Amino acid sequence: MAHIIVVGNEKGGAGKSTVSMHLATALARLGHRVETLDLDLRQRSLGRYLDNRTAFLQKSDLTLPSPGHTQLPDADKDGLNVNETANEEKLSEAVAGLDASCDFIVIDCPGSHTRLAQVAHSLADTLVTPLNDSFIDFDLLARIDADGDKILGPSVYSEMVWSARQVRAQAGLPPIDWVVLRNRLGAQQMVNKMKIERALERLSKRIGFRVAPGFSERVVFRELFPRGLTLLDLKDVGVKQLNISNVAARQELRELIKALKLPGVEVTF
């Protein structure tokens, strides 16, 4: 059975599609069979990223290791179960069709609460939640006091993950390995940064997730999207000498994949 990785939270702009694309492509480069699903049916950031990759590789006559991408199939409304919507049926059908042929399925969720994203979270073996390093994003996980020191209670997204965990437990499935990524970390040791670090450490023990470093804010990520490329593709498309920022970003990706502790994955790049 495929190991399902869901990349999600309920806030836009946290870097979910960037993380999804780099994670899926890195796994493909490591020799794994990887398929992707984009549940943001309106914006399709991951789907468009992969479309850009296909077009660029065809235009450049290049072949690079790449994940596959599956569009959600049309659902037969007459065959739906009582509690299923058409999109839920599409997701179940797509995952069932990929389960035996893939090592990993990477699902990119929209930056909002949808029933489809909720179902995807219940399918997750590994849940990756990118979080910008600010209390605005932290509020998605938990409510905190005015000083940023005391956690008052879980917030909407944490409650949704809790519900997904209950669904998995009732179905007799292994628990979700939840990893929160601290994205766009600043280089300076600012007071807010240290407060967020302490708050995440306390909250992780309270609601059960692991904290891992994500990606720093870098211009290169915006430059890669139009060509559908990732950090690991640069040398293959003619970049002979990586600059310091690109080398550091590759190291961040390496550390991210190591931190996820995915089954059968040995990082060799």
N, C-alpha and C positions, 0 to 999 in steps of 0.2 A: 504494500500500500504506500501511496505517496505521502510524504511528510508535508503538511499544509502550513504555510507561513502566511499569516495575515498581517498586513501593515495598516494600522488604523489608529485614528482618534477622531474626535468630532469637531476638529477645528482646522480650517484651511491654512495654508502657508507654513506648515511645520516641516515640509520636506518629505512627505510620504512617497510621492511618485519618484523622487530622486533616489530615495533609499530603496524602493522596490526595484527600480531599474538596475541600480548598481549591484544589489544583492542577487537578483536573478541572473544577470550577465556574469557575475563572478562565479556563481555556482556552475553555469554552463561552461565557463572557461576551465573549471576544475574537473570537467568530464562528466558532470551530472546531467540527467535529462530533466529539463526545467520547462514548465509551462506557466503562463501568467494569465490572470483575469483582472479586468478593470471594472470595478463596480460603480465608478462615477459615470453613470450612463449619459450624463449631460456634457461634462467637460472632457472626459476621457484623456487625462494627462498622460497616463502610462501608455494607453493605446496609441496616442499620437506620437509619443516618444519612440515606440517600437515601429510605427509606420515610417517615421523619419529615418530610423536605422535601416530598414529594408530599402528605402528609396536611395539613401546615400551609398549603401554597399553595392546596389545594382549599378548606379551611375559610375562608381569608381572601380567597378569590376573587381571587388574584393570579397573574400569569404572570411568571416570572423565567427568564432563561437557565439551563439546567440540563443536566448530563450525563445520558445514558441509563444504564441499568443492566441487565445481562444475567445472569440466573441460569444456572448451568451446566446444560445440558440432560441428560436421562437418556441413558445410553449403552446401546447394544445389545451385551451381553456376548458374543454369538456372533460379532460382527464385529470383535473386538479383535485387534490384532497380538500376536505372542508376548510382547513385552517391555512391553506397555502395560497399565496398570490401568484400571479403569472411569473413575476421575476424570481420569486423563491424557487419555483419549479425549474426555471432556467438555470439557476445556480446549482441546484441539486443534480440536474441532468449533466451539466458541464463537468462538475467534480467527479461524478460517477464515471463519466466517459474517459477521464484522464487518469483515474486512480491507479490502474494497473500498468499504464504505459510511461509513467513519470516517476522520478525520484523525489522531486519537489514541485509543489504548486504554490506560486506566490500570488496572493490576492491583495490588490490595492483598493482600499476603501475610500469613499468620498469623505470630505471634511464636514460632514453633517450627520445627524442621526437619521438613518433610514432603516426600514425593516430588513432590507437586503443586507446591509452592513451588520445588523444584529445577528442574522442567521450565519453570516460568514464568521463572526467571532466565535460562535459555538462550534464551528468546524476546525478552529485553529489548534494545531499542535504547538506552534510557537506564535505568540502575538508580539509584534514589534510596534511600539508606540513612540514615534519621534515627537520630541517636545522641545520647542524653543526655550532657551534658558531665561525665562521671565516668569513673574508671578501671574501674568495674564494667562499664559499657557498652563501654569501649575494649577490654576483655578479649575481646569478641566478635570483634574484628578481629585482635588480636595479643597474644601473651604478652609481659609486660614485667617487668623486675627490680623488686626491692623499693623502690628509690628512684624508680621511675617514669621513669628516664632512658635505659635500654638496652632495645631491642627484642630479644627472644629468638627470636621466630619467629612466623609467621602462626598464627591460631587457626581455629576450626571454620568460621566464616562466610566468612572470606577464602578458605579452601580450597574451599568450595562455589562461590564466585564464580569461582575459577580453573577449576574443572571446567566451569562453564557457558560460560566463555570458550573452552575447548578444544572443546566441542561446537559452538559457533558457527563457530570456525575450520575445523573439519573439514567443516562444511556450506557453507563458502565465504561466510559472512555477515559483514557489517562487525563490528568489535569493539564490545563494550559500552562505552558512556560511563558510567563509574561515578562518582557524586557522593555524597559523605558529608556529611550536614547536621548541624551542631552545634546541637542543640535545647536549650532550657531553659538558655541561657547566663545566668550571673549578671552583674550590672552591675559588681561589684567585681573588681579585678585580683588575684585570690587566687593563691597559689603553685600549687595544684593545677590551676587553670584554665590558667596559663601552661605548666605541664608537659604537659598534655594537648595544648595547641596545638602545642608543639614536637614531641611524639611523633607527632601526626597528620601534621605536615609531613614528618617523616622517613619515616613509613610510606607516605604517599601516593606518594613517589618509588620506594619499594621494591616495592610491589605494584600501583601504577597506578590511583589514583583522584584525583578533584579534591575539594577541601574547600570547602563553601559554608555561609554562615550560615543557620540555620533559624529556628524560632520561639522567642521567650522564653517563660517560664512566665507565663501570663495567665489570669485568671479567665474572660475572655470566651469562651474556647474551650469550657469546660464549659457555659456558658450557651447557646451556639448549638446544641449537639447536639439537644436535645429538639424544636426547631423545624426542624431540618435546614438551618439557615442558615449562611452563611459571612460573613467580614468584609466582603466586597464587596456583601452584600445589605442591610446595615443601613439605609442611606438609603432604599432602596426599600420598606422595611417600616415607615417612619415615624420613624426616628431622625434628627432634624433636625440635631443637633450631636454629632459624635463627640468622645468624651473623648480625652485625650492618649494613653492606653494603646491605644485603638482605632486612632488615627491611626498610632501607632508600629507596631502589628501589621500594618496595611495596607502600610506601607512595607517591613516584613520580607517580606511575601508578594511584593511587587513585586520586591525584590532577589533573592528565591529564584527566581522565574521567569526573570529576566534571567540568573542564574547557570547555569541549566540549558541555555541556548543551544539551545532546541528549534527544529527547522526550521520556517521560515515564521511564527514567533511574534514579534510586535512588541507590547511591553507599553504599553498606552495608558491604564491606569487609575491 
